[in-house]
Amino acid sequence: MKRGIFNRTILVCLSVLLGVGMLANNVYAKTHNWKMTTTWPAGIILIEADRHFYKLVNELSNGEIKIKFFDGGTLISSAQLFDSVSDGVVQAGGNWPSYWAGKDTAFDLLGSCALGMTHIDYMIWYYRGGGYELYQEVYGKFGMVFFPVMVTPMESGIRGHKPIYTLEDFKGLKVRVSGRMQGELLKKIGASQINLAGGEVYQALEKGVIDAGEFGAPSIDWMMGFQEVTEYWAVPGWHQPTSVNGVMINKKAWDALSPRLQTMVRTAAEATMSWMFSFLEYESYSATKKFIDKGIKITRLDDASLAKLQDMAQELILKYSAENPLYAKIAYSQMKFLQDSAKWREVSSPFTYGRNVPVPLIDDVKKYLK
């Protein structure tokens, strides 16, 4: 009886001591106060990924990391974001990597690639195919680390005032589209690339400043109001089969975190990726129906035109690879991933995802690796 009372007393004392120890750890734990902003203003649904991420980090870290979040444009301009994170003015920033192609053309392949990988491809390549290391290498040149928090479904396609069935239908059109490769492809088929911020596309379509334009997945385009200023929707979205968005984090701020807190941040990014994947994909179902119910006519670019665009895209990848060894390194990695996955996709068809992308110039790109 006395031994039982003694054992229970010991257990109670240990519990009290452990509780006090945990409390002490919380009291004396360093608090990391971060500022985070994004390229996305409050009116664009893509900002939800950044909001979801910062809230998860704050919650999972139990106050050890406190992120104060600012909507895009309220703290600094989108154009200032990259340098602000790199210099540590803010510790984190939500972004689309292709926006920074002017810093290094390698960023272009980290955000998207015309007629390239799908959203599921990018996820698998990032986590299992060597993508993670390449993102860190490119952002690391500028004193940052990077974690994706969103891969969008296929960009809707080209929305405008005339139907598009072949490459001939693009001739003479002024089209709002993002990306260096996308602009060169438009030029090759007789159209002109017009660079506009997302918030300017609606008015440009309405006033006839542009003939056609694109921005995001169907749910995003619906919220932008494009159904009010266009009559036709040309698919597929060959110019951007997906977009990878993520959070860039200042390297010094990242290194100041303990391994445990770094794991929490990575976990928050992975959880946000899953959440946004299902959110955007599901919302695309209802948004597509809304466009159809509104009377928007869907047209499809013919297979021969897509095949020509694919060849042009491969030639441009080869051209850019010759100009930048780091671009070539990423291009080869993505091409090899597509090559390695081809047989399984063929075997599992039609119960598979994406498509088999031809990569005939993979050996030519490999020549430019260093």
VOBA-1610 file (N, C-alpha, C; in pm, whole numbers, padded with zeros to 5 digits, always signed):
BEGIN
Met+00084-00119+00000Met+00000+00000+00000Met+00088+00124+00000Lys+00191+00126+00091Lys+00279+00241+00100Lys+00359+00259-00028Arg+00400+00142-00090Arg+00476+00150-00214Arg+00390+00213-00324Gly+00260+00178-00327Gly+00170+00235-00428Gly+00156+00384-00411Ile+00141+00428-00283Ile+00129+00573-00256Ile+00258+00643-00298Phe+00373+00580-00268Phe+00503+00638-00303Phe+00518+00654-00454Asn+00481+00549-00528Asn+00492+00553-00675Asn+00404+00662-00735Arg+00281+00672-00678Arg+00190+00775-00730Arg+00244+00914-00701Thr+00306+00930-00584Thr+00364+01059-00547Thr+00477+01098-00642Ile+00560+00999-00676Ile+00671+01022-00770Ile+00617+01065-00906Leu+00512+00997-00954Leu+00453+01029-01084Leu+00398+01170-01086Val+00332+01209-00977Val+00277+01344-00968Val+00389+01448-00973Cys+00496+01422-00897Cys+00609+01516-00894Cys+00674+01529-01032Leu+00691+01413-01099Leu+00750+01416-01234Leu+00662+01496-01330Ser+00532+01476-01318Ser+00439+01548-01406Ser+00449+01698-01384Val+00458+01737-01257Val+00468+01879-01225Val+00598+01936-01280Leu+00709+01860-01258Leu+00839+01908-01305Leu+00843+01921-01458Leu+00786+01820-01527Leu+00782+01825-01672Leu+00700+01942-01721Gly+00588+01963-01654Gly+00502+02076-01692Gly+00573+02208-01674Val+00645+02222-01563Val+00720+02344-01538Val+00830+02361-01642Gly+00894+02248-01680Gly+01000+02252-01779Gly+00949+02296-01915Met+00833+02241-01953Met+00774+02279-02081Met+00734+02425-02081Leu+00681+02470-01967Leu+00643+02610-01954Leu+00766+02700-01967Ala+00875+02656-01902Ala+00998+02735-01908Ala+01050+02743-02051Asn+01041+02631-02124Asn+01086+02630-02263Asn+01007+02730-02346Asn+00875+02732-02322Asn+00791+02825-02397Asn+00823+02969-02361Val+00851+02993-02232Val+00879+03128-02186Val+01009+03179-02247Tyr+01112+03092-02251Tyr+01244+03136-02294Tyr+01272+03108-02442Ala+01176+03045-02513Ala+01197+03019-02656Ala+01204+03150-02733Lys+01294+03156-02830Lys+01308+03276-02911Lys+01188+03291-03003Thr+01136+03411-03013Thr+01026+03439-03104Thr+01082+03500-03232His+01046+03443-03345His+01090+03492-03475His+00977+03575-03535Asn+00993+03704-03538Asn+00892+03794-03593Asn+00922+03822-03740Trp+00833+03775-03824Trp+00851+03791-03968Trp+00745+03882-04027Lys+00783+03951-04132Lys+00687+04018-04218Lys+00677+03939-04349Met+00556+03922-04398Met+00536+03852-04524Met+00435+03928-04608Thr+00465+03941-04735Thr+00368+03997-04829Thr+00372+03913-04957Thr+00307+03958-05061Thr+00286+03873-05178Thr+00272+03958-05303Thr+00282+03894-05417Thr+00257+03964-05544Thr+00108+03984-05568Trp+00023+03913-05493Trp-00121+03912-05522Trp-00198+04012-05436Pro-00275+04100-05499Pro-00363+04188-05422Pro-00482+04111-05367Ala-00555+04176-05279Ala-00666+04109-05209Ala-00773+04056-05304Gly-00792+04118-05419Gly-00901+04079-05508Gly-00874+03957-05593Ile-00752+03903-05589Ile-00717+03786-05671Ile-00707+03664-05582Ile-00781+03559-05618Ile-00798+03442-05530Ile-00666+03371-05501Leu-00564+03392-05583Leu-00435+03326-05560Leu-00374+03364-05426Ile-00416+03475-05371Ile-00363+03519-05241Ile-00401+03423-05129Glu-00503+03342-05152Glu-00549+03250-05047Glu-00443+03149-05008Ala-00356+03111-05103Ala-00247+03018-05071Ala-00152+03081-04970Asp-00117+03205-04991Asp-00025+03274-04900Asp-00089+03294-04762Arg-00217+03326-04760Arg-00287+03343-04633Arg-00294+03212-04556His-00324+03105-04628His-00334+02973-04564His-00199+02933-04504Phe-00093+02958-04580Phe+00042+02922-04537Phe+00081+02996-04409Tyr+00067+03127-04407Tyr+00117+03202-04291Tyr+00036+03169-04166Lys-00094+03145-04182Lys-00176+03108-04066Lys-00134+02972-04010Leu-00102+02879-04099Leu-00056+02746-04054Leu+00076+02756-03980Val+00169+02834-04032Val+00299+02849-03965Val+00280+02907-03826Asn+00200+03011-03815Asn+00175+03072-03684Asn+00114+02973-03586Glu+00022+02892-03636Glu-00046+02796-03549Glu+00044+02679-03511Leu+00112+02622-03609Leu+00197+02506-03582Leu+00314+02540-03491Ser+00368+02660-03505Ser+00484+02697-03425Ser+00448+02743-03285Asn+00319+02750-03257Asn+00272+02787-03122Asn+00333+02921-03076Gly+00341+03014-03171Gly+00390+03146-03135Gly+00539+03166-03146Glu+00615+03060-03176Glu+00760+03077-03190Glu+00795+03148-03319Ile+00710+03132-03420Ile+00720+03213-03541Ile+00591+03293-03550Lys+00605+03424-03557Lys+00489+03511-03570Lys+00501+03589-03701Ile+00420+03550-03798Ile+00422+03615-03928Ile+00311+03719-03934Lys+00349+03841-03963Lys+00251+03946-03989Lys+00237+03959-04140Phe+00118+03936-04189Phe+00096+03928-04334Phe+00034+04056-04389Phe+00083+04095-04507Phe+00032+04213-04576Phe-00014+04174-04716Asp-00135+04211-04754Asp-00182+04185-04889Asp-00090+04251-04990Gly-00087+04197-05111Gly-00002+04251-05215Gly-00027+04399-05241Gly+00080+04477-05248Gly+00070+04618-05277Gly+00046+04708-05158Thr+00023+04651-05040Thr-00007+04735-04923Thr+00118+04771-04843Leu+00223+04694-04857Leu+00348+04721-04786Leu+00456+04770-04881Ile+00474+04694-04989Ile+00566+04729-05096Ile+00501+04691-05228Ser+00553+04738-05338Ser+00498+04700-05468Ser+00542+04559-05505Ser+00469+04497-05596Ser+00505+04363-05641Ser+00645+04362-05703Ala+00680+04469-05772Ala+00810+04478-05837Ala+00925+04480-05736Gln+00895+04528-05614Gln+00999+04537-05511Gln+01012+04409-05428Leu+00920+04316-05446Leu+00912+04201-05356Leu+01038+04116-05356Phe+01086+04082-05473Phe+01203+03992-05483Phe+01322+04050-05406Asp+01358+04173-05436Asp+01474+04234-05371Asp+01450+04254-05221Ser+01325+04280-05184Ser+01294+04302-05043Ser+01314+04175-04960Val+01278+04060-05017Val+01301+03934-04946Val+01449+03899-04949Ser+01512+03919-05063Ser+01655+03889-05077Ser+01738+03970-04978Asp+01700+04097-04960Asp+01775+04186-04870Asp+01731+04176-04725Gly+01623+04101-04697Gly+01577+04086-04560Gly+01489+04199-04510Val+01443+04286-04601Val+01349+04392-04561Val+01219+04328-04512Val+01174+04225-04584Val+01069+04136-04536Val+01126+03995-04538Gln+01077+03911-04452Gln+01137+03778-04439Gln+01079+03675-04537Ala+00958+03700-04587Ala+00895+03602-04676Ala+00805+03672-04777Gly+00793+03611-04895Gly+00709+03669-04999Gly+00647+03563-05087Gly+00516+03573-05108Gly+00447+03483-05199Gly+00466+03528-05343Asn+00497+03434-05433Asn+00532+03476-05569Asn+00516+03365-05671Trp+00520+03407-05799Trp+00528+03317-05913Trp+00669+03328-05969Pro+00749+03222-05968Pro+00890+03231-06005Pro+00917+03297-06140Ser+00829+03275-06237Ser+00855+03330-06371Ser+00858+03482-06375Tyr+00804+03547-06272Tyr+00812+03692-06267Tyr+00957+03741-06261Trp+01047+03655-06217Trp+01185+03699-06192Trp+01281+03654-06302Ala+01227+03620-06419Ala+01312+03575-06529Ala+01412+03682-06571Gly+01383+03808-06541Gly+01477+03915-06570Gly+01601+03907-06482Lys+01587+03844-06365Lys+01701+03823-06275Lys+01788+03707-06323Asp+01723+03603-06369Asp+01789+03484-06422Asp+01685+03407-06502Thr+01714+03377-06627Thr+01615+03310-06712Thr+01574+03173-06659Ala+01654+03116-06569Ala+01620+02986-06510Ala+01488+02991-06434Phe+01451+03109-06382Phe+01324+03122-06310Phe+01205+03086-06399Asp+01220+03107-06530Asp+01109+03083-06622Asp+01055+02941-06611Leu+01145+02844-06601Leu+01104+02703-06595Leu+01051+02663-06458Leu+01078+02744-06357Leu+01032+02711-06222Leu+00887+02755-06200Gly+00839+02847-06284Gly+00701+02894-06270Gly+00605+02822-06361Ser+00648+02794-06483Ser+00564+02728-06581Ser+00646+02709-06707Cys+00591+02636-06803Cys+00657+02623-06933Cys+00549+02595-07037Ala+00547+02674-07142Ala+00448+02654-07247Ala+00459+02512-07303Leu+00344+02446-07314Leu+00334+02309-07366Leu+00421+02211-07288Gly+00442+02242-07160Gly+00528+02158-07077Gly+00452+02077-06975Met+00504+02074-06852Met+00451+01986-06749Met+00319+02038-06692Thr+00238+01944-06644Thr+00111+01978-06581Thr+00132+02004-06432His+00025+02040-06362His+00038+02067-06219His+00081+01943-06141Ile+00030+01827-06179Ile+00070+01704-06109Ile+00216+01670-06142Asp+00256+01694-06266Asp+00396+01673-06304Asp+00489+01755-06216Tyr+00456+01883-06199Tyr+00543+01969-06119Tyr+00551+01921-05974Met+00439+01875-05920Met+00440+01826-05782Met+00533+01707-05768Ile+00520+01611-05859Ile+00603+01490-05851Ile+00749+01525-05876Trp+00773+01607-05976Trp+00911+01646-06007Trp+00975+01720-05890Tyr+00899+01809-05825Tyr+00954+01885-05713Tyr+00991+01793-05597Tyr+00898+01706-05558Tyr+00920+01623-05440Tyr+01009+01501-05466Arg+01006+01446-05588Arg+01076+01320-05612Arg+01174+01324-05729Gly+01160+01420-05819Gly+01238+01417-05942Gly+01355+01512-05949Gly+01394+01569-05836Gly+01509+01659-05834Gly+01474+01807-05839Gly+01345+01836-05846Gly+01303+01976-05854Gly+01337+02057-05730Tyr+01321+01996-05612Tyr+01347+02067-05487Tyr+01486+02129-05486Glu+01586+02051-05521Glu+01724+02099-05518Glu+01745+02213-05618Leu+01677+02205-05733Leu+01695+02308-05835Leu+01631+02440-05795Tyr+01514+02434-05730Tyr+01453+02557-05680Tyr+01547+02624-05579Gln+01605+02543-05490Gln+01694+02601-05389Gln+01820+02658-05453Glu+01868+02594-05558Glu+01988+02643-05625Glu+01964+02779-05690Val+01849+02794-05756Val+01821+02920-05826Val+01793+03032-05726Tyr+01703+03008-05631Tyr+01672+03110-05531Tyr+01793+03134-05440Gly+01873+03029-05419Gly+01989+03042-05333Gly+02091+03141-05386Lys+02096+03162-05517Lys+02186+03261-05575Lys+02156+03401-05523Phe+02033+03419-05477Phe+01988+03551-05433Phe+01958+03555-05283Gly+02015+03458-05210Gly+02002+03459-05065Gly+01865+03420-05014Met+01800+03325-05081Met+01666+03282-05041Met+01650+03132-05052Val+01549+03079-04984Val+01501+02943-05005Val+01358+02955-05056Phe+01308+02847-05114Phe+01175+02852-05177Phe+01098+02724-05150Phe+00968+02740-05121Phe+00879+02626-05103Phe+00748+02653-05178Pro+00710+02565-05270Pro+00583+02586-05340Pro+00464+02567-05246Val+00361+02646-05265Val+00239+02632-05185Val+00117+02613-05274Met+00138+02616-05407Met+00024+02603-05496Met+00070+02563-05636Val-00001+02469-05696Val+00011+02442-05839Val-00130+02456-05896Thr-00147+02547-05990Thr-00281+02571-06043Thr-00316+02467-06149Pro-00445+02447-06172Pro-00484+02368-06290Pro-00439+02440-06416Met-00462+02380-06530Met-00429+02443-06657Met-00487+02584-06661Glu-00404+02680-06702Glu-00459+02813-06727Glu-00572+02798-06829Ser-00680+02869-06809Ser-00802+02846-06887Ser-00778+02836-07036Gly-00701+02928-07089Gly-00684+02939-07233Gly-00697+03084-07271Ile-00719+03111-07398Ile-00726+03248-07448Ile-00872+03292-07455Arg-00902+03401-07387Arg-01039+03455-07388Arg-01040+03582-07473Gly-01137+03589-07566Gly-01137+03705-07654Gly-01267+03724-07728His-01256+03796-07840His-01374+03837-07915His-01393+03761-08046Lys-01306+03663-08073Lys-01321+03584-08196Lys-01282+03439-08169Pro-01341+03345-08244Pro-01307+03203-08222Pro-01167+03172-08274Ile-01100+03078-08208Ile-00966+03035-08248Ile-00966+02884-08264Tyr-00937+02838-08387Tyr-00933+02695-08416Tyr-00795+02651-08466Thr-00724+02742-08534Thr-00593+02710-08590Thr-00496+02823-08559Leu-00369+02801-08590Leu-00269+02905-08569Leu-00296+03027-08656Glu-00359+03006-08770Glu-00392+03118-08859Glu-00482+03219-08789Asp-00565+03171-08698Asp-00660+03259-08630Asp-00593+03354-08532Phe-00466+03328-08500Phe-00392+03416-08409Phe-00333+03538-08481Lys-00322+03531-08613Lys-00251+03635-08687Lys-00315+03772-08667Gly-00230+03867-08629Gly-00276+04003-08611Gly-00335+04034-08475Leu-00352+03933-08389Leu-00414+03956-08259Leu-00316+04015-08159Lys-00366+04106-08077Lys-00291+04157-07962Lys-00341+04080-07840Val-00250+04001-07780Val-00291+03907-07675Val-00213+03934-07547Arg-00286+03950-07438Arg-00222+03960-07307Arg-00184+03819-07263Val-00054+03796-07247Val-00007+03667-07200Val+00124+03690-07126Ser+00150+03612-07021Ser+00272+03626-06942Ser+00377+03527-06989Gly+00503+03564-06974Gly+00613+03472-07000Gly+00691+03505-07126Arg+00822+03487-07117Arg+00910+03516-07231Arg+00887+03418-07345Met+00885+03287-07313Met+00862+03188-07418Met+00726+03208-07484Gln+00625+03236-07401Gln+00491+03255-07453Gln+00488+03371-07553Gly+00560+03479-07520Gly+00565+03593-07609Gly+00633+03560-07741Glu+00740+03483-07736Glu+00810+03446-07859Glu+00726+03352-07945Leu+00651+03264-07880Leu+00563+03175-07955Leu+00454+03254-08026Leu+00397+03352-07957Leu+00295+03436-08020Leu+00353+03508-08142Lys+00474+03559-08128Lys+00538+03629-08239Lys+00558+03537-08359Lys+00596+03412-08331Lys+00618+03315-08438Lys+00491+03284-08516Ile+00376+03297-08451Ile+00249+03265-08519Ile+00174+03391-08561Gly+00243+03506-08556Gly+00186+03627-08612Gly+00105+03712-08517Ala+00109+03685-08388Ala+00037+03765-08289Ala+00135+03851-08209Ser+00083+03942-08129Ser+00166+04030-08047Ser+00138+04008-07900Gln+00244+03998-07820Gln+00228+03987-07676Gln+00212+04124-07614Ile+00107+04139-07532Ile+00085+04262-07457Ile+00100+04229-07309Asn+00191+04297-07243Asn+00215+04274-07100Asn+00127+04365-07016Leu+00042+04304-06936Leu-00047+04379-06848Leu-00055+04309-06714Ala-00067+04386-06607Ala-00094+04328-06476Ala-00233+04266-06478Gly-00254+04165-06392Gly-00382+04095-06390Gly-00501+04187-06374Gly-00487+04288-06288Gly-00598+04379-06262Gly-00632+04470-06378Glu-00546+04473-06484Glu-00570+04561-06598Glu-00633+04487-06717Val-00641+04355-06710Val-00685+04276-06825Val-00832+04300-06858Tyr-00916+04307-06756Tyr-01060+04326-06778Tyr-01085+04453-06859Gln-01029+04563-06814Gln-01053+04691-06880Gln-00995+04692-07021Ala-00878+04628-07039Ala-00815+04623-07171Ala-00902+04545-07270Leu-00966+04438-07223Leu-01058+04362-07308Leu-01184+04444-07338Glu-01233+04509-07237Glu-01356+04586-07250Glu-01339+04701-07350Lys-01225+04767-07346Lys-01203+04885-07430Lys-01138+04851-07564Gly-01106+04723-07587Gly-01047+04684-07713Gly-00899+04713-07725Val-00833+04742-07612Val-00689+04763-07613Val-00618+04635-07654Ile-00674+04522-07613Ile-00625+04391-07655Ile-00741+04314-07719Asp-00706+04220-07806Asp-00808+04138-07871Asp-00843+04014-07790Ala-00747+03971-07709Ala-00768+03850-07630Ala-00670+03852-07513Gly-00697+03767-07414Gly-00608+03763-07299Gly-00630+03639-07216Glu-00541+03620-07120Glu-00551+03507-07028Glu-00505+03554-06891Phe-00544+03479-06789Phe-00491+03508-06657Phe-00473+03381-06575Gly-00582+03305-06550Gly-00566+03191-06462Gly-00661+03077-06495Ala-00683+02992-06395Ala-00775+02880-06408Ala-00919+02934-06417Pro-01015+02852-06459Pro-01153+02901-06478Pro-01212+02974-06357Ser-01188+02922-06237Ser-01245+02987-06119Ser-01186+03126-06099Ile-01057+03141-06132Ile-00992+03271-06118Ile-01045+03368-06224Asp-01056+03319-06348Asp-01105+03403-06458Asp-01248+03450-06433Trp-01330+03363-06374Trp-01469+03401-06345Trp-01472+03515-06244Met-01390+03503-06140Met-01386+03609-06040Met-01331+03740-06097Met-01248+03729-06201Met-01195+03849-06266Met-01299+03916-06356Gly-01410+03844-06383Gly-01519+03902-06461Gly-01504+03893-06611Phe-01418+03803-06660Phe-01392+03796-06804Phe-01515+03754-06884Gln-01611+03689-06821Gln-01733+03650-06889Gln-01815+03771-06932Glu-01787+03886-06875Glu-01861+04008-06908Glu-01803+04081-07029Val-01677+04051-07064Val-01610+04129-07169Val-01553+04041-07281Thr-01586+03913-07284Thr-01542+03825-07393Thr-01659+03737-07437Glu-01646+03683-07557Glu-01750+03594-07609Glu-01697+03454-07635Tyr-01564+03442-07652Tyr-01506+03313-07688Tyr-01396+03272-07590Trp-01384+03141-07574Trp-01285+03081-07484Trp-01212+02973-07564Ala-01085+03000-07600Ala-01007+02907-07682Ala-00924+02817-07591Val-00943+02687-07605Val-00871+02588-07525Val-00790+02499-07618Pro-00690+02423-07564Pro-00646+02419-07425Pro-00551+02534-07393Gly-00516+02546-07266Gly-00424+02652-07223Gly-00280+02612-07247Trp-00243+02600-07374Trp-00109+02554-07410Trp+00001+02648-07359His-00031+02774-07344His+00068+02872-07303His+00114+02850-07159Gln+00026+02787-07078Gln+00060+02763-06937Gln-00019+02644-06885Pro+00031+02522-06905Pro-00041+02404-06856Pro-00061+02406-06705Thr+00020+02483-06635Thr+00005+02502-06491Thr+00087+02623-06450Ser+00070+02665-06327Ser+00158+02766-06267Ser+00197+02718-06129Val+00324+02731-06096Val+00373+02699-05962Val+00391+02830-05886Asn+00322+02844-05776Asn+00340+02961-05689Asn+00397+02914-05556Gly+00475+02998-05493Gly+00533+02954-05366Gly+00576+03071-05280Val+00645+03036-05172Val+00693+03135-05077Val+00845+03136-05078Met+00902+03252-05108Met+01047+03267-05097Met+01078+03326-04960Ile+01179+03271-04896Ile+01214+03309-04759Ile+01360+03353-04754Asn+01383+03464-04690Asn+01520+03514-04674Asn+01607+03408-04607Lys+01724+03380-04663Lys+01808+03270-04615Lys+01855+03291-04471Lys+01888+03414-04434Lys+01932+03439-04296Lys+01819+03414-04198Ala+01698+03455-04235Ala+01583+03430-04149Ala+01556+03280-04138Trp+01575+03209-04249Trp+01555+03064-04250Trp+01659+02995-04163Asp+01784+03033-04177Asp+01891+02969-04100Asp+01879+02997-03951Ala+01811+03103-03914Ala+01793+03137-03772Ala+01692+03046-03704Leu+01614+02972-03783Leu+01516+02880-03727Leu+01584+02750-03684Ser+01532+02691-03580Ser+01581+02558-03539Ser+01535+02455-03641Pro+01599+02338-03647Pro+01553+02232-03737Pro+01406+02197-03718Arg+01361+02200-03594Arg+01220+02169-03566Arg+01127+02272-03631Leu+01162+02400-03619Leu+01078+02505-03678Leu+01087+02502-03831Gln+01203+02469-03884Gln+01214+02456-04030Gln+01122+02345-04082Thr+01116+02237-04006Thr+01026+02127-04044Thr+00881+02174-04041Met+00846+02255-03944Met+00709+02308-03936Met+00676+02394-04058Val+00771+02477-04100Val+00748+02564-04215Val+00731+02481-04342Arg+00819+02381-04360Arg+00806+02293-04477Arg+00673+02219-04475Thr+00632+02174-04356Thr+00506+02102-04344Thr+00388+02193-04377Ala+00395+02317-04334Ala+00289+02413-04365Ala+00279+02436-04516Ala+00393+02442-04583Ala+00393+02460-04729Ala+00332+02340-04799Glu+00368+02220-04755Glu+00314+02098-04816Glu+00162+02088-04794Ala+00119+02122-04674Ala-00024+02117-04643Ala-00101+02220-04727Thr-00042+02337-04744Thr-00107+02441-04825Thr-00115+02397-04970Met-00011+02331-05019Met-00012+02281-05157Met-00130+02186-05178Ser-00151+02092-05088Ser-00262+01998-05100Ser-00397+02068-05093Trp-00407+02164-05000Trp-00532+02236-04982Trp-00568+02318-05105Met-00471+02390-05161Met-00497+02472-05279Met-00520+02389-05403Phe-00452+02275-05413Phe-00471+02187-05528Phe-00617+02145-05539Ser-00672+02095-05430Ser-00811+02050-05432Ser-00906+02168-05445Phe-00874+02281-05383Phe-00960+02398-05387Phe-00975+02450-05530Leu-00861+02474-05598Leu-00867+02532-05732Leu-00923+02433-05834Glu-00887+02306-05820Glu-00937+02205-05913Glu-01089+02192-05901Tyr-01137+02186-05779Tyr-01281+02170-05756Tyr-01358+02294-05805Glu-01303+02412-05776Glu-01370+02535-05818Glu-01375+02549-05970Ser-01280+02486-06040Ser-01280+02492-06186Ser-01401+02421-06246Tyr-01452+02319-06177Tyr-01568+02246-06228Tyr-01689+02339-06239Ser-01721+02406-06130Ser-01839+02492-06129Ser-01817+02617-06215Ala-01694+02668-06216Ala-01667+02789-06295Ala-01684+02762-06444Thr-01641+02644-06489Thr-01658+02609-06630Thr-01806+02609-06667Lys-01888+02553-06582Lys-02032+02551-06606Lys-02088+02693-06610Lys-02039+02779-06523Lys-02087+02917-06520Lys-02056+02988-06652Phe-01936+02966-06706Phe-01901+03028-06833Phe-01993+02979-06944Ile-02020+02849-06945Ile-02107+02793-07048Ile-02249+02846-07033Asp-02298+02849-06910Asp-02434+02900-06886Asp-02445+03048-06925Lys-02335+03121-06916Lys-02333+03262-06952Lys-02337+03282-07103Gly-02313+03173-07176Gly-02316+03182-07321Gly-02181+03192-07387Ile-02074+03177-07311Ile-01939+03181-07368Ile-01919+03056-07455Lys-01870+03076-07576Lys-01849+02965-07671Lys-01706+02914-07659Ile-01693+02784-07637Ile-01561+02721-07623Ile-01516+02668-07758Thr-01396+02706-07800Thr-01337+02654-07923Thr-01207+02583-07888Arg-01168+02489-07971Arg-01047+02409-07941Arg-00947+02420-08055Leu-00822+02450-08019Leu-00713+02455-08115Leu-00688+02314-08168Asp-00676+02300-08299Asp-00664+02167-08358Asp-00530+02102-08326Asp-00526+01970-08338Asp-00407+01893-08301Asp-00284+01931-08383Ala-00304+01961-08511Ala-00190+01998-08596Ala-00126+02127-08546Ser-00207+02221-08502Ser-00154+02347-08449Ser-00078+02324-08319Leu-00133+02240-08233Leu-00065+02209-08107Leu+00069+02141-08132Ala+00074+02053-08231Ala+00199+01985-08264Ala+00305+02085-08313Lys+00263+02183-08393Lys+00356+02286-08441Lys+00407+02371-08324Leu+00318+02407-08234Leu+00358+02484-08117Leu+00455+02406-08030Gln+00431+02274-08019Gln+00520+02190-07939Gln+00662+02191-07995Asp+00673+02180-08127Asp+00805+02184-08192Asp+00872+02319-08169Met+00794+02426-08181Met+00849+02560-08160Met+00899+02577-08017Ala+00822+02524-07922Ala+00859+02535-07780Ala+00989+02460-07753Gln+01005+02343-07811Gln+01128+02266-07793Gln+01249+02342-07848Glu+01231+02406-07963Glu+01341+02483-08022Glu+01379+02601-07934Leu+01280+02665-07872Leu+01308+02778-07783Leu+01380+02732-07657Ile+01340+02616-07603Ile+01410+02561-07486Ile+01557+02537-07519Leu+01583+02486-07637Leu+01721+02462-07680Leu+01797+02595-07692Lys+01731+02695-07746Lys+01792+02828-07760Lys+01826+02888-07623Tyr+01730+02883-07530Tyr+01753+02939-07396Tyr+01859+02859-07320Ser+01864+02728-07343Ser+01963+02644-07277Ser+02104+02681-07321Ala+02119+02717-07448Ala+02250+02756-07499Ala+02296+02887-07436Glu+02202+02969-07391Glu+02233+03100-07335Glu+02262+03094-07185Asn+02212+02991-07117Asn+02222+02988-06971Asn+02235+02843-06923Pro+02352+02803-06873Pro+02372+02665-06827Pro+02274+02623-06716Leu+02234+02717-06629Leu+02141+02682-06522Leu+02002+02656-06579Tyr+01962+02733-06679Tyr+01837+02704-06749Tyr+01844+02565-06811Ala+01956+02534-06874Ala+01974+02402-06937Ala+01965+02290-06834Lys+02020+02314-06716Lys+02017+02213-06610Lys+01874+02180-06569Ile+01790+02285-06556Ile+01650+02264-06518Ile+01573+02201-06633Ala+01597+02250-06755Ala+01527+02196-06873Ala+01557+02048-06889Tyr+01683+02010-06872Tyr+01719+01869-06886Tyr+01653+01784-06778Ser+01650+01835-06656Ser+01586+01762-06546Ser+01437+01739-06574Gln+01370+01843-06623Gln+01227+01829-06653Gln+01205+01736-06772Met+01288+01747-06873Met+01275+01659-06990Met+01298+01514-06951Lys+01398+01491-06867Lys+01427+01354-06824Lys+01310+01298-06743Phe+01251+01383-06659Phe+01134+01340-06582Phe+01022+01298-06677Leu+00996+01378-06779Leu+00889+01346-06875Leu+00922+01219-06953Gln+01049+01202-06985Gln+01093+01082-07057Gln+01078+00958-06968Asp+01118+00970-06842Asp+01111+00856-06750Asp+00967+00815-06719Ser+00875+00912-06722Ser+00736+00882-06686Ser+00654+00834-06806Ala+00709+00846-06926Ala+00631+00822-07048Ala+00575+00680-07057Lys+00658+00581-07027Lys+00612+00442-07046Lys+00499+00409-06949Trp+00513+00452-06823Trp+00406+00424-06725Trp+00277+00495-06765Arg+00287+00615-06816Arg+00166+00685-06861Arg+00101+00611-06977Glu+00184+00562-07066Glu+00131+00487-07179Glu+00061+00360-07131Val+00125+00290-07037Val+00069+00166-06985Val-00061+00191-06908Ser-00065+00299-06831Ser-00181+00325-06745Ser-00293+00400-06814Ser-00271+00442-06937Ser-00377+00511-07012Ser-00498+00418-07031Pro-00622+00466-07019Pro-00661+00607-07003Pro-00674+00651-06857Phe-00634+00567-06764Phe-00651+00600-06622Phe-00524+00664-06567Thr-00488+00777-06624Thr-00364+00844-06586Thr-00387+00994-06581Tyr-00283+01071-06578Tyr-00293+01216-06569Tyr-00205+01279-06676Gly-00236+01401-06712Gly-00151+01474-06805Gly-00141+01408-06940Arg-00027+01423-07003Arg-00005+01369-07136Arg+00142+01335-07152Asn+00172+01256-07250Asn+00312+01227-07280Asn+00367+01339-07368Val+00457+01417-07311Val+00515+01530-07382Val+00639+01484-07458Pro+00643+01502-07589Pro+00764+01462-07663Pro+00882+01551-07628Val+00998+01490-07605Val+01120+01568-07573Val+01233+01524-07666Pro+01216+01546-07797Pro+01316+01496-07893Pro+01452+01562-07882Leu+01457+01681-07821Leu+01584+01755-07815Leu+01656+01739-07682Ile+01620+01639-07604Ile+01678+01623-07471Ile+01830+01607-07476Asp+01880+01533-07573Asp+02026+01514-07583Asp+02096+01642-07626Asp+02028+01725-07706Asp+02086+01853-07748Asp+02095+01949-07629Val+01992+01948-07545Val+01994+02032-07425Val+02105+01987-07332Lys+02125+01857-07322Lys+02226+01801-07232Lys+02365+01854-07263Lys+02389+01889-07387Lys+02520+01939-07428Lys+02557+02070-07357Tyr+02456+02141-07311Tyr+02481+02272-07251Tyr+02493+02267-07099Leu+02491+02146-07043Leu+02508+02133-06899Leu+02651+02156-06859Lys+02671+02214-06742Lys+02807+02235-06691Lys+02821+02167-06554
//
